Amino acid sequence: MNEVINALLDYSKFGIKPKDFEEVDLNEILGIVKNNLSRDIEEAGAKIMCEKLPVIFGDKISLVQLFQNLI
């Protein structure tokens, strides 16, 4: 976990242009990711189970990438 945090800190230092945050429904993000990864999920016999997620302020594209990497 420390490596992940350190990598994120290093990533944040490289002058990335801040993006405008907007309200993002994480349930929608999870749906997009499940659709994007549907073949892999099916082949692995995986089940993605999640309770209702909140609406947050963030960057939709970055959150999709984050969820895809986590799943």
Predicted model as a PDB file, atoms N, CA, C, CB and O in Angstrom, pLDDT in the B-factor column:
MODEL        1                                                                  
ATOM      1  N   MET A   1       0.820  -1.184   0.000  1.00 58.00           N  
ATOM      2  CA  MET A   1       0.000   0.000   0.000  1.00 58.00           C  
ATOM      3  C   MET A   1       0.870   1.256   0.000  1.00 58.00           C  
ATOM      4  CB  MET A   1      -0.936  -0.006   1.200  1.00 58.00           C  
ATOM      5  O   MET A   1       0.542   2.253  -0.643  1.00 58.00           O  
ATOM      6  N   ASN A   2       1.966   1.192   0.719  1.00 66.00           N  
ATOM      7  CA  ASN A   2       2.880   2.338   0.746  1.00 66.00           C  
ATOM      8  C   ASN A   2       3.423   2.651  -0.640  1.00 66.00           C  
ATOM      9  CB  ASN A   2       4.037   2.073   1.706  1.00 66.00           C  
ATOM     10  O   ASN A   2       3.587   3.816  -1.001  1.00 66.00           O  
ATOM     11  N   GLU A   3       3.702   1.602  -1.417  1.00 66.00           N  
ATOM     12  CA  GLU A   3       4.215   1.805  -2.775  1.00 66.00           C  
ATOM     13  C   GLU A   3       3.184   2.518  -3.645  1.00 66.00           C  
ATOM     14  CB  GLU A   3       4.602   0.458  -3.411  1.00 66.00           C  
ATOM     15  O   GLU A   3       3.530   3.388  -4.444  1.00 66.00           O  
ATOM     16  N   VAL A   4       1.928   2.147  -3.486  1.00 60.00           N  
ATOM     17  CA  VAL A   4       0.866   2.787  -4.266  1.00 60.00           C  
ATOM     18  C   VAL A   4       0.755   4.262  -3.894  1.00 60.00           C  
ATOM     19  CB  VAL A   4      -0.488   2.072  -4.040  1.00 60.00           C  
ATOM     20  O   VAL A   4       0.654   5.123  -4.767  1.00 60.00           O  
ATOM     21  N   ILE A   5       0.775   4.544  -2.606  1.00 67.00           N  
ATOM     22  CA  ILE A   5       0.679   5.930  -2.143  1.00 67.00           C  
ATOM     23  C   ILE A   5       1.872   6.737  -2.632  1.00 67.00           C  
ATOM     24  CB  ILE A   5       0.592   5.987  -0.607  1.00 67.00           C  
ATOM     25  O   ILE A   5       1.708   7.861  -3.107  1.00 67.00           O  
ATOM     26  N   ASN A   6       3.062   6.179  -2.522  1.00 66.00           N  
ATOM     27  CA  ASN A   6       4.258   6.887  -2.994  1.00 66.00           C  
ATOM     28  C   ASN A   6       4.214   7.118  -4.494  1.00 66.00           C  
ATOM     29  CB  ASN A   6       5.515   6.106  -2.630  1.00 66.00           C  
ATOM     30  O   ASN A   6       4.618   8.179  -4.969  1.00 66.00           O  
ATOM     31  N   ALA A   7       3.726   6.132  -5.249  1.00 63.00           N  
ATOM     32  CA  ALA A   7       3.616   6.295  -6.698  1.00 63.00           C  
ATOM     33  C   ALA A   7       2.628   7.406  -7.037  1.00 63.00           C  
ATOM     34  CB  ALA A   7       3.182   4.973  -7.361  1.00 63.00           C  
ATOM     35  O   ALA A   7       2.870   8.195  -7.951  1.00 63.00           O  
ATOM     36  N   LEU A   8       1.524   7.472  -6.311  1.00 66.00           N  
ATOM     37  CA  LEU A   8       0.551   8.543  -6.538  1.00 66.00           C  
ATOM     38  C   LEU A   8       1.142   9.908  -6.190  1.00 66.00           C  
ATOM     39  CB  LEU A   8      -0.718   8.295  -5.713  1.00 66.00           C  
ATOM     40  O   LEU A   8       0.898  10.889  -6.893  1.00 66.00           O  
ATOM     41  N   LEU A   9       1.896   9.971  -5.137  1.00 70.00           N  
ATOM     42  CA  LEU A   9       2.552  11.233  -4.773  1.00 70.00           C  
ATOM     43  C   LEU A   9       3.548  11.657  -5.845  1.00 70.00           C  
ATOM     44  CB  LEU A   9       3.264  11.100  -3.415  1.00 70.00           C  
ATOM     45  O   LEU A   9       3.597  12.829  -6.218  1.00 70.00           O  
ATOM     46  N   ASP A  10       4.338  10.717  -6.340  1.00 67.00           N  
ATOM     47  CA  ASP A  10       5.287  11.020  -7.418  1.00 67.00           C  
ATOM     48  C   ASP A  10       4.544  11.497  -8.663  1.00 67.00           C  
ATOM     49  CB  ASP A  10       6.149   9.779  -7.752  1.00 67.00           C  
ATOM     50  O   ASP A  10       4.951  12.464  -9.307  1.00 67.00           O  
ATOM     51  N   TYR A  11       3.463  10.818  -8.993  1.00 64.00           N  
ATOM     52  CA  TYR A  11       2.655  11.164 -10.168  1.00 64.00           C  
ATOM     53  C   TYR A  11       2.121  12.587 -10.059  1.00 64.00           C  
ATOM     54  CB  TYR A  11       1.488  10.175 -10.331  1.00 64.00           C  
ATOM     55  O   TYR A  11       2.066  13.315 -11.051  1.00 64.00           O  
ATOM     56  N   SER A  12       1.730  12.980  -8.850  1.00 67.00           N  
ATOM     57  CA  SER A  12       1.143  14.306  -8.657  1.00 67.00           C  
ATOM     58  C   SER A  12       2.166  15.431  -8.781  1.00 67.00           C  
ATOM     59  CB  SER A  12       0.478  14.379  -7.305  1.00 67.00           C  
ATOM     60  O   SER A  12       1.782  16.589  -8.945  1.00 67.00           O  
ATOM     61  N   LYS A  13       3.447  15.122  -8.708  1.00 66.00           N  
ATOM     62  CA  LYS A  13       4.499  16.139  -8.754  1.00 66.00           C  
ATOM     63  C   LYS A  13       4.884  16.556 -10.170  1.00 66.00           C  
ATOM     64  CB  LYS A  13       5.717  15.634  -8.043  1.00 66.00           C  
ATOM     65  O   LYS A  13       5.652  17.505 -10.325  1.00 66.00           O  
ATOM     66  N   PHE A  14       4.387  15.893 -11.201  1.00 62.00           N  
ATOM     67  CA  PHE A  14       4.874  16.115 -12.554  1.00 62.00           C  
ATOM     68  C   PHE A  14       4.081  17.142 -13.339  1.00 62.00           C  
ATOM     69  CB  PHE A  14       4.871  14.839 -13.292  1.00 62.00           C  
ATOM     70  O   PHE A  14       3.933  17.004 -14.553  1.00 62.00           O  
ATOM     71  N   GLY A  15       3.571  18.161 -12.681  1.00 56.00           N  
ATOM     72  CA  GLY A  15       2.949  19.272 -13.383  1.00 56.00           C  
ATOM     73  C   GLY A  15       1.710  18.919 -14.171  1.00 56.00           C  
ATOM     74  O   GLY A  15       1.482  19.462 -15.252  1.00 56.00           O  
ATOM     75  N   ILE A  16       0.927  18.039 -13.657  1.00 56.00           N  
ATOM     76  CA  ILE A  16      -0.302  17.667 -14.343  1.00 56.00           C  
ATOM     77  C   ILE A  16      -1.296  18.821 -14.213  1.00 56.00           C  
ATOM     78  CB  ILE A  16      -0.897  16.341 -13.761  1.00 56.00           C  
ATOM     79  O   ILE A  16      -1.524  19.346 -13.124  1.00 56.00           O  
ATOM     80  N   LYS A  17      -1.866  19.193 -15.327  1.00 57.00           N  
ATOM     81  CA  LYS A  17      -2.827  20.285 -15.348  1.00 57.00           C  
ATOM     82  C   LYS A  17      -4.074  19.879 -14.561  1.00 57.00           C  
ATOM     83  CB  LYS A  17      -3.194  20.669 -16.805  1.00 57.00           C  
ATOM     84  O   LYS A  17      -4.680  18.847 -14.851  1.00 57.00           O  
ATOM     85  N   PRO A  18      -4.461  20.684 -13.568  1.00 58.00           N  
ATOM     86  CA  PRO A  18      -5.656  20.345 -12.805  1.00 58.00           C  
ATOM     87  C   PRO A  18      -6.895  20.376 -13.693  1.00 58.00           C  
ATOM     88  CB  PRO A  18      -5.828  21.305 -11.624  1.00 58.00           C  
ATOM     89  O   PRO A  18      -7.018  21.217 -14.584  1.00 58.00           O  
ATOM     90  N   LYS A  19      -7.799  19.454 -13.438  1.00 66.00           N  
ATOM     91  CA  LYS A  19      -9.016  19.374 -14.231  1.00 66.00           C  
ATOM     92  C   LYS A  19     -10.170  19.965 -13.444  1.00 66.00           C  
ATOM     93  CB  LYS A  19      -9.320  17.918 -14.632  1.00 66.00           C  
ATOM     94  O   LYS A  19     -10.152  20.004 -12.214  1.00 66.00           O  
ATOM     95  N   ASP A  20     -11.163  20.420 -14.170  1.00 76.00           N  
ATOM     96  CA  ASP A  20     -12.360  20.915 -13.514  1.00 76.00           C  
ATOM     97  C   ASP A  20     -13.140  19.737 -12.975  1.00 76.00           C  
ATOM     98  CB  ASP A  20     -13.223  21.754 -14.480  1.00 76.00           C  
ATOM     99  O   ASP A  20     -13.481  18.813 -13.714  1.00 76.00           O  
ATOM    100  N   PHE A  21     -13.417  19.773 -11.696  1.00 85.00           N  
ATOM    101  CA  PHE A  21     -14.194  18.712 -11.092  1.00 85.00           C  
ATOM    102  C   PHE A  21     -15.666  18.961 -11.318  1.00 85.00           C  
ATOM    103  CB  PHE A  21     -13.892  18.594  -9.605  1.00 85.00           C  
ATOM    104  O   PHE A  21     -16.106  20.105 -11.435  1.00 85.00           O  
ATOM    105  N   GLU A  22     -16.423  17.880 -11.380  1.00 91.00           N  
ATOM    106  CA  GLU A  22     -17.862  17.942 -11.529  1.00 91.00           C  
ATOM    107  C   GLU A  22     -18.462  16.857 -10.648  1.00 91.00           C  
ATOM    108  CB  GLU A  22     -18.293  17.775 -13.021  1.00 91.00           C  
ATOM    109  O   GLU A  22     -17.753  15.974 -10.167  1.00 91.00           O  
ATOM    110  N   GLU A  23     -19.778  16.927 -10.440  1.00 95.00           N  
ATOM    111  CA  GLU A  23     -20.429  15.868  -9.695  1.00 95.00           C  
ATOM    112  C   GLU A  23     -20.380  14.585 -10.517  1.00 95.00           C  
ATOM    113  CB  GLU A  23     -21.891  16.251  -9.344  1.00 95.00           C  
ATOM    114  O   GLU A  23     -20.742  14.569 -11.694  1.00 95.00           O  
ATOM    115  N   VAL A  24     -19.929  13.520  -9.880  1.00 95.00           N  
ATOM    116  CA  VAL A  24     -19.806  12.235 -10.557  1.00 95.00           C  
ATOM    117  C   VAL A  24     -20.476  11.182  -9.680  1.00 95.00           C  
ATOM    118  CB  VAL A  24     -18.303  11.872 -10.839  1.00 95.00           C  
ATOM    119  O   VAL A  24     -20.160  11.046  -8.498  1.00 95.00           O  
ATOM    120  N   ASP A  25     -21.405  10.441 -10.279  1.00 97.00           N  
ATOM    121  CA  ASP A  25     -22.076   9.351  -9.576  1.00 97.00           C  
ATOM    122  C   ASP A  25     -21.197   8.113  -9.706  1.00 97.00           C  
ATOM    123  CB  ASP A  25     -23.523   9.093 -10.148  1.00 97.00           C  
ATOM    124  O   ASP A  25     -21.005   7.589 -10.803  1.00 97.00           O  
ATOM    125  N   LEU A  26     -20.672   7.657  -8.592  1.00 96.00           N  
ATOM    126  CA  LEU A  26     -19.768   6.511  -8.639  1.00 96.00           C  
ATOM    127  C   LEU A  26     -20.481   5.226  -9.047  1.00 96.00           C  
ATOM    128  CB  LEU A  26     -19.106   6.320  -7.291  1.00 96.00           C  
ATOM    129  O   LEU A  26     -19.834   4.284  -9.505  1.00 96.00           O  
ATOM    130  N   ASN A  27     -21.803   5.172  -8.889  1.00 97.00           N  
ATOM    131  CA  ASN A  27     -22.561   4.021  -9.375  1.00 97.00           C  
ATOM    132  C   ASN A  27     -22.503   3.972 -10.900  1.00 97.00           C  
ATOM    133  CB  ASN A  27     -24.031   4.084  -8.888  1.00 97.00           C  
ATOM    134  O   ASN A  27     -22.389   2.897 -11.490  1.00 97.00           O  
ATOM    135  N   GLU A  28     -22.583   5.143 -11.533  1.00 97.00           N  
ATOM    136  CA  GLU A  28     -22.461   5.217 -12.990  1.00 97.00           C  
ATOM    137  C   GLU A  28     -21.055   4.802 -13.430  1.00 97.00           C  
ATOM    138  CB  GLU A  28     -22.780   6.646 -13.488  1.00 97.00           C  
ATOM    139  O   GLU A  28     -20.888   4.077 -14.411  1.00 97.00           O  
ATOM    140  N   ILE A  29     -20.055   5.273 -12.694  1.00 95.00           N  
ATOM    141  CA  ILE A  29     -18.663   4.923 -13.003  1.00 95.00           C  
ATOM    142  C   ILE A  29     -18.481   3.411 -12.930  1.00 95.00           C  
ATOM    143  CB  ILE A  29     -17.684   5.634 -12.030  1.00 95.00           C  
ATOM    144  O   ILE A  29     -17.871   2.812 -13.815  1.00 95.00           O  
ATOM    145  N   LEU A  30     -19.007   2.799 -11.880  1.00 97.00           N  
ATOM    146  CA  LEU A  30     -18.892   1.349 -11.733  1.00 97.00           C  
ATOM    147  C   LEU A  30     -19.591   0.628 -12.882  1.00 97.00           C  
ATOM    148  CB  LEU A  30     -19.481   0.898 -10.390  1.00 97.00           C  
ATOM    149  O   LEU A  30     -19.090  -0.383 -13.373  1.00 97.00           O  
ATOM    150  N   GLY A  31     -20.731   1.133 -13.308  1.00 96.00           N  
ATOM    151  CA  GLY A  31     -21.432   0.534 -14.442  1.00 96.00           C  
ATOM    152  C   GLY A  31     -20.621   0.602 -15.718  1.00 96.00           C  
ATOM    153  O   GLY A  31     -20.571  -0.364 -16.479  1.00 96.00           O  
ATOM    154  N   ILE A  32     -19.985   1.739 -15.958  1.00 95.00           N  
ATOM    155  CA  ILE A  32     -19.133   1.906 -17.146  1.00 95.00           C  
ATOM    156  C   ILE A  32     -17.976   0.914 -17.097  1.00 95.00           C  
ATOM    157  CB  ILE A  32     -18.591   3.363 -17.242  1.00 95.00           C  
ATOM    158  O   ILE A  32     -17.658   0.265 -18.094  1.00 95.00           O  
ATOM    159  N   VAL A  33     -17.358   0.804 -15.937  1.00 95.00           N  
ATOM    160  CA  VAL A  33     -16.202  -0.079 -15.783  1.00 95.00           C  
ATOM    161  C   VAL A  33     -16.621  -1.547 -15.955  1.00 95.00           C  
ATOM    162  CB  VAL A  33     -15.540   0.135 -14.398  1.00 95.00           C  
ATOM    163  O   VAL A  33     -15.930  -2.320 -16.618  1.00 95.00           O  
ATOM    164  N   LYS A  34     -17.751  -1.919 -15.356  1.00 96.00           N  
ATOM    165  CA  LYS A  34     -18.223  -3.295 -15.511  1.00 96.00           C  
ATOM    166  C   LYS A  34     -18.505  -3.604 -16.979  1.00 96.00           C  
ATOM    167  CB  LYS A  34     -19.488  -3.532 -14.663  1.00 96.00           C  
ATOM    168  O   LYS A  34     -18.245  -4.713 -17.445  1.00 96.00           O  
ATOM    169  N   ASN A  35     -19.032  -2.633 -17.697  1.00 95.00           N  
ATOM    170  CA  ASN A  35     -19.265  -2.806 -19.128  1.00 95.00           C  
ATOM    171  C   ASN A  35     -17.937  -2.927 -19.886  1.00 95.00           C  
ATOM    172  CB  ASN A  35     -20.091  -1.629 -19.681  1.00 95.00           C  
ATOM    173  O   ASN A  35     -17.778  -3.802 -20.738  1.00 95.00           O  
ATOM    174  N   ASN A  36     -16.989  -2.042 -19.569  1.00 95.00           N  
ATOM    175  CA  ASN A  36     -15.679  -2.064 -20.230  1.00 95.00           C  
ATOM    176  C   ASN A  36     -14.950  -3.389 -20.003  1.00 95.00           C  
ATOM    177  CB  ASN A  36     -14.817  -0.907 -19.726  1.00 95.00           C  
ATOM    178  O   ASN A  36     -14.254  -3.882 -20.891  1.00 95.00           O  
ATOM    179  N   LEU A  37     -15.112  -3.947 -18.831  1.00 95.00           N  
ATOM    180  CA  LEU A  37     -14.370  -5.154 -18.451  1.00 95.00           C  
ATOM    181  C   LEU A  37     -15.241  -6.405 -18.491  1.00 95.00           C  
ATOM    182  CB  LEU A  37     -13.781  -4.987 -17.060  1.00 95.00           C  
ATOM    183  O   LEU A  37     -14.845  -7.445 -17.964  1.00 95.00           O  
ATOM    184  N   SER A  38     -16.409  -6.323 -19.100  1.00 96.00           N  
ATOM    185  CA  SER A  38     -17.374  -7.428 -19.041  1.00 96.00           C  
ATOM    186  C   SER A  38     -16.790  -8.753 -19.529  1.00 96.00           C  
ATOM    187  CB  SER A  38     -18.596  -7.085 -19.865  1.00 96.00           C  
ATOM    188  O   SER A  38     -17.034  -9.796 -18.921  1.00 96.00           O  
ATOM    189  N   ARG A  39     -16.039  -8.722 -20.596  1.00 96.00           N  
ATOM    190  CA  ARG A  39     -15.452  -9.965 -21.119  1.00 96.00           C  
ATOM    191  C   ARG A  39     -14.468 -10.564 -20.111  1.00 96.00           C  
ATOM    192  CB  ARG A  39     -14.737  -9.703 -22.470  1.00 96.00           C  
ATOM    193  O   ARG A  39     -14.496 -11.765 -19.845  1.00 96.00           O  
ATOM    194  N   ASP A  40     -13.603  -9.719 -19.555  1.00 95.00           N  
ATOM    195  CA  ASP A  40     -12.625 -10.210 -18.577  1.00 95.00           C  
ATOM    196  C   ASP A  40     -13.311 -10.721 -17.317  1.00 95.00           C  
ATOM    197  CB  ASP A  40     -11.629  -9.105 -18.216  1.00 95.00           C  
ATOM    198  O   ASP A  40     -12.907 -11.738 -16.753  1.00 95.00           O  
ATOM    199  N   ILE A  41     -14.343 -10.017 -16.881  1.00 95.00           N  
ATOM    200  CA  ILE A  41     -15.074 -10.417 -15.684  1.00 95.00           C  
ATOM    201  C   ILE A  41     -15.739 -11.773 -15.914  1.00 95.00           C  
ATOM    202  CB  ILE A  41     -16.129  -9.349 -15.302  1.00 95.00           C  
ATOM    203  O   ILE A  41     -15.688 -12.653 -15.055  1.00 95.00           O  
ATOM    204  N   GLU A  42     -16.360 -11.930 -17.079  1.00 96.00           N  
ATOM    205  CA  GLU A  42     -17.034 -13.182 -17.404  1.00 96.00           C  
ATOM    206  C   GLU A  42     -16.037 -14.334 -17.515  1.00 96.00           C  
ATOM    207  CB  GLU A  42     -17.819 -13.037 -18.708  1.00 96.00           C  
ATOM    208  O   GLU A  42     -16.275 -15.417 -16.980  1.00 96.00           O  
ATOM    209  N   GLU A  43     -14.927 -14.104 -18.206  1.00 97.00           N  
ATOM    210  CA  GLU A  43     -13.919 -15.155 -18.374  1.00 97.00           C  
ATOM    211  C   GLU A  43     -13.327 -15.598 -17.039  1.00 97.00           C  
ATOM    212  CB  GLU A  43     -12.806 -14.669 -19.293  1.00 97.00           C  
ATOM    213  O   GLU A  43     -12.998 -16.770 -16.853  1.00 97.00           O  
ATOM    214  N   ALA A  44     -13.196 -14.649 -16.115  1.00 96.00           N  
ATOM    215  CA  ALA A  44     -12.623 -14.970 -14.808  1.00 96.00           C  
ATOM    216  C   ALA A  44     -13.657 -15.582 -13.864  1.00 96.00           C  
ATOM    217  CB  ALA A  44     -12.029 -13.719 -14.179  1.00 96.00           C  
ATOM    218  O   ALA A  44     -13.308 -16.103 -12.804  1.00 96.00           O  
ATOM    219  N   GLY A  45     -14.935 -15.514 -14.256  1.00 96.00           N  
ATOM    220  CA  GLY A  45     -15.987 -15.997 -13.368  1.00 96.00           C  
ATOM    221  C   GLY A  45     -16.140 -15.118 -12.138  1.00 96.00           C  
ATOM    222  O   GLY A  45     -16.601 -15.570 -11.090  1.00 96.00           O  
ATOM    223  N   ALA A  46     -15.750 -13.868 -12.274  1.00 95.00           N  
ATOM    224  CA  ALA A  46     -15.779 -12.934 -11.152  1.00 95.00           C  
ATOM    225  C   ALA A  46     -17.178 -12.352 -10.963  1.00 95.00           C  
ATOM    226  CB  ALA A  46     -14.761 -11.807 -11.369  1.00 95.00           C  
ATOM    227  O   ALA A  46     -17.976 -12.280 -11.897  1.00 95.00           O  
ATOM    228  N   LYS A  47     -17.446 -11.945  -9.739  1.00 95.00           N  
ATOM    229  CA  LYS A  47     -18.679 -11.249  -9.427  1.00 95.00           C  
ATOM    230  C   LYS A  47     -18.301  -9.935  -8.752  1.00 95.00           C  
ATOM    231  CB  LYS A  47     -19.619 -12.119  -8.516  1.00 95.00           C  
ATOM    232  O   LYS A  47     -17.574  -9.925  -7.758  1.00 95.00           O  
ATOM    233  N   ILE A  48     -18.791  -8.845  -9.290  1.00 94.00           N  
ATOM    234  CA  ILE A  48     -18.529  -7.533  -8.716  1.00 94.00           C  
ATOM    235  C   ILE A  48     -19.753  -7.158  -7.889  1.00 94.00           C  
ATOM    236  CB  ILE A  48     -18.225  -6.454  -9.829  1.00 94.00           C  
ATOM    237  O   ILE A  48     -20.835  -6.931  -8.430  1.00 94.00           O  
ATOM    238  N   MET A  49     -19.572  -7.097  -6.587  1.00 93.00           N  
ATOM    239  CA  MET A  49     -20.676  -6.759  -5.695  1.00 93.00           C  
ATOM    240  C   MET A  49     -20.327  -5.472  -4.958  1.00 93.00           C  
ATOM    241  CB  MET A  49     -20.969  -7.919  -4.690  1.00 93.00           C  
ATOM    242  O   MET A  49     -19.217  -5.302  -4.453  1.00 93.00           O  
ATOM    243  N   CYS A  50     -21.307  -4.572  -4.910  1.00 93.00           N  
ATOM    244  CA  CYS A  50     -21.047  -3.285  -4.280  1.00 93.00           C  
ATOM    245  C   CYS A  50     -22.363  -2.687  -3.792  1.00 93.00           C  
ATOM    246  CB  CYS A  50     -20.335  -2.320  -5.264  1.00 93.00           C  
ATOM    247  O   CYS A  50     -23.386  -2.762  -4.472  1.00 93.00           O  
ATOM    248  N   GLU A  51     -22.318  -2.102  -2.620  1.00 95.00           N  
ATOM    249  CA  GLU A  51     -23.478  -1.368  -2.129  1.00 95.00           C  
ATOM    250  C   GLU A  51     -23.531  -0.039  -2.855  1.00 95.00           C  
ATOM    251  CB  GLU A  51     -23.418  -1.164  -0.583  1.00 95.00           C  
ATOM    252  O   GLU A  51     -22.622   0.297  -3.614  1.00 95.00           O  
ATOM    253  N   LYS A  52     -24.577   0.706  -2.627  1.00 97.00           N  
ATOM    254  CA  LYS A  52     -24.745   1.994  -3.291  1.00 97.00           C  
ATOM    255  C   LYS A  52     -23.562   2.916  -2.968  1.00 97.00           C  
ATOM    256  CB  LYS A  52     -26.080   2.654  -2.864  1.00 97.00           C  
ATOM    257  O   LYS A  52     -23.159   3.071  -1.815  1.00 97.00           O  
ATOM    258  N   LEU A  53     -23.026   3.517  -4.031  1.00 97.00           N  
ATOM    259  CA  LEU A  53     -21.887   4.428  -3.907  1.00 97.00           C  
ATOM    260  C   LEU A  53     -22.375   5.877  -3.936  1.00 97.00           C  
ATOM    261  CB  LEU A  53     -20.857   4.178  -5.042  1.00 97.00           C  
ATOM    262  O   LEU A  53     -23.468   6.153  -4.430  1.00 97.00           O  
ATOM    263  N   PRO A  54     -21.572   6.799  -3.409  1.00 96.00           N  
ATOM    264  CA  PRO A  54     -21.992   8.204  -3.358  1.00 96.00           C  
ATOM    265  C   PRO A  54     -21.745   8.956  -4.664  1.00 96.00           C  
ATOM    266  CB  PRO A  54     -21.272   8.909  -2.237  1.00 96.00           C  
ATOM    267  O   PRO A  54     -21.090   8.461  -5.581  1.00 96.00           O  
ATOM    268  N   VAL A  55     -22.285  10.148  -4.712  1.00 97.00           N  
ATOM    269  CA  VAL A  55     -21.963  11.125  -5.748  1.00 97.00           C  
ATOM    270  C   VAL A  55     -20.885  12.014  -5.158  1.00 97.00           C  
ATOM    271  CB  VAL A  55     -23.236  11.962  -6.209  1.00 97.00           C  
ATOM    272  O   VAL A  55     -21.038  12.543  -4.057  1.00 97.00           O  
ATOM    273  N   ILE A  56     -19.780  12.178  -5.903  1.00 94.00           N  
ATOM    274  CA  ILE A  56     -18.662  12.986  -5.410  1.00 94.00           C  
ATOM    275  C   ILE A  56     -18.257  13.997  -6.476  1.00 94.00           C  
ATOM    276  CB  ILE A  56     -17.454  12.087  -5.022  1.00 94.00           C  
ATOM    277  O   ILE A  56     -18.715  13.931  -7.616  1.00 94.00           O  
ATOM    278  N   PHE A  57     -17.396  14.932  -6.093  1.00 91.00           N  
ATOM    279  CA  PHE A  57     -16.798  15.849  -7.057  1.00 91.00           C  
ATOM    280  C   PHE A  57     -15.476  15.252  -7.511  1.00 91.00           C  
ATOM    281  CB  PHE A  57     -16.593  17.277  -6.443  1.00 91.00           C  
ATOM    282  O   PHE A  57     -14.629  14.897  -6.692  1.00 91.00           O  
ATOM    283  N   GLY A  58     -15.306  15.143  -8.828  1.00 89.00           N  
ATOM    284  CA  GLY A  58     -14.078  14.571  -9.350  1.00 89.00           C  
ATOM    285  C   GLY A  58     -14.052  14.646 -10.864  1.00 89.00           C  
ATOM    286  O   GLY A  58     -14.909  15.273 -11.488  1.00 89.00           O  
ATOM    287  N   ASP A  59     -13.068  14.004 -11.435  1.00 87.00           N  
ATOM    288  CA  ASP A  59     -12.903  13.938 -12.878  1.00 87.00           C  
ATOM    289  C   ASP A  59     -13.380  12.566 -13.332  1.00 87.00           C  
ATOM    290  CB  ASP A  59     -11.415  14.198 -13.302  1.00 87.00           C  
ATOM    291  O   ASP A  59     -12.804  11.547 -12.949  1.00 87.00           O  
ATOM    292  N   LYS A  60     -14.420  12.535 -14.139  1.00 89.00           N  
ATOM    293  CA  LYS A  60     -15.069  11.287 -14.539  1.00 89.00           C  
ATOM    294  C   LYS A  60     -14.086  10.318 -15.204  1.00 89.00           C  
ATOM    295  CB  LYS A  60     -16.227  11.582 -15.488  1.00 89.00           C  
ATOM    296  O   LYS A  60     -14.057   9.135 -14.864  1.00 89.00           O  
ATOM    297  N   ILE A  61     -13.298  10.804 -16.133  1.00 87.00           N  
ATOM    298  CA  ILE A  61     -12.359   9.942 -16.861  1.00 87.00           C  
ATOM    299  C   ILE A  61     -11.323   9.344 -15.910  1.00 87.00           C  
ATOM    300  CB  ILE A  61     -11.654  10.736 -17.981  1.00 87.00           C  
ATOM    301  O   ILE A  61     -11.021   8.153 -15.990  1.00 87.00           O  
ATOM    302  N   SER A  62     -10.793  10.150 -15.031  1.00 85.00           N  
ATOM    303  CA  SER A  62      -9.797   9.652 -14.075  1.00 85.00           C  
ATOM    304  C   SER A  62     -10.409   8.615 -13.142  1.00 85.00           C  
ATOM    305  CB  SER A  62      -9.208  10.811 -13.257  1.00 85.00           C  
ATOM    306  O   SER A  62      -9.756   7.636 -12.781  1.00 85.00           O  
ATOM    307  N   LEU A  63     -11.662   8.830 -12.753  1.00 90.00           N  
ATOM    308  CA  LEU A  63     -12.317   7.873 -11.867  1.00 90.00           C  
ATOM    309  C   LEU A  63     -12.600   6.554 -12.580  1.00 90.00           C  
ATOM    310  CB  LEU A  63     -13.616   8.460 -11.324  1.00 90.00           C  
ATOM    311  O   LEU A  63     -12.495   5.491 -11.968  1.00 90.00           O  
ATOM    312  N   VAL A  64     -12.953   6.605 -13.852  1.00 91.00           N  
ATOM    313  CA  VAL A  64     -13.125   5.368 -14.618  1.00 91.00           C  
ATOM    314  C   VAL A  64     -11.798   4.619 -14.663  1.00 91.00           C  
ATOM    315  CB  VAL A  64     -13.637   5.667 -16.061  1.00 91.00           C  
ATOM    316  O   VAL A  64     -11.765   3.409 -14.438  1.00 91.00           O  
ATOM    317  N   GLN A  65     -10.715   5.316 -14.947  1.00 89.00           N  
ATOM    318  CA  GLN A  65      -9.397   4.673 -14.991  1.00 89.00           C  
ATOM    319  C   GLN A  65      -9.040   4.074 -13.634  1.00 89.00           C  
ATOM    320  CB  GLN A  65      -8.317   5.684 -15.423  1.00 89.00           C  
ATOM    321  O   GLN A  65      -8.516   2.963 -13.564  1.00 89.00           O  
ATOM    322  N   LEU A  66      -9.319   4.799 -12.568  1.00 92.00           N  
ATOM    323  CA  LEU A  66      -9.020   4.318 -11.227  1.00 92.00           C  
ATOM    324  C   LEU A  66      -9.798   3.043 -10.933  1.00 92.00           C  
ATOM    325  CB  LEU A  66      -9.343   5.394 -10.184  1.00 92.00           C  
ATOM    326  O   LEU A  66      -9.217   2.050 -10.495  1.00 92.00           O  
ATOM    327  N   PHE A  67     -11.105   3.059 -11.167  1.00 93.00           N  
ATOM    328  CA  PHE A  67     -11.921   1.882 -10.892  1.00 93.00           C  
ATOM    329  C   PHE A  67     -11.486   0.693 -11.744  1.00 93.00           C  
ATOM    330  CB  PHE A  67     -13.394   2.192 -11.140  1.00 93.00           C  
ATOM    331  O   PHE A  67     -11.427  -0.434 -11.252  1.00 93.00           O  
ATOM    332  N   GLN A  68     -11.182   0.939 -13.017  1.00 92.00           N  
ATOM    333  CA  GLN A  68     -10.725  -0.157 -13.880  1.00 92.00           C  
ATOM    334  C   GLN A  68      -9.433  -0.766 -13.350  1.00 92.00           C  
ATOM    335  CB  GLN A  68     -10.519   0.340 -15.320  1.00 92.00           C  
ATOM    336  O   GLN A  68      -9.277  -1.987 -13.349  1.00 92.00           O  
ATOM    337  N   ASN A  69      -8.529   0.056 -12.909  1.00 92.00           N  
ATOM    338  CA  ASN A  69      -7.272  -0.461 -12.378  1.00 92.00           C  
ATOM    339  C   ASN A  69      -7.484  -1.217 -11.075  1.00 92.00           C  
ATOM    340  CB  ASN A  69      -6.285   0.674 -12.163  1.00 92.00           C  
ATOM    341  O   ASN A  69      -6.803  -2.210 -10.819  1.00 92.00           O  
ATOM    342  N   LEU A  70      -8.418  -0.762 -10.250  1.00 93.00           N  
ATOM    343  CA  LEU A  70      -8.686  -1.446  -8.994  1.00 93.00           C  
ATOM    344  C   LEU A  70      -9.360  -2.794  -9.237  1.00 93.00           C  
ATOM    345  CB  LEU A  70      -9.556  -0.575  -8.093  1.00 93.00           C  
ATOM    346  O   LEU A  70      -9.052  -3.777  -8.563  1.00 93.00           O  
ATOM    347  N   ILE A  71     -10.272  -2.835 -10.192  1.00 92.00           N  
ATOM    348  CA  ILE A  71     -10.985  -4.091 -10.469  1.00 92.00           C  
ATOM    349  C   ILE A  71     -10.093  -5.018 -11.277  1.00 92.00           C  
ATOM    350  CB  ILE A  71     -12.313  -3.824 -11.227  1.00 92.00           C  
ATOM    351  O   ILE A  71     -10.503  -6.129 -11.615  1.00 92.00           O  
TER     352      ILE A  71                                                      
ENDMDL                                                                          
END                                                                             
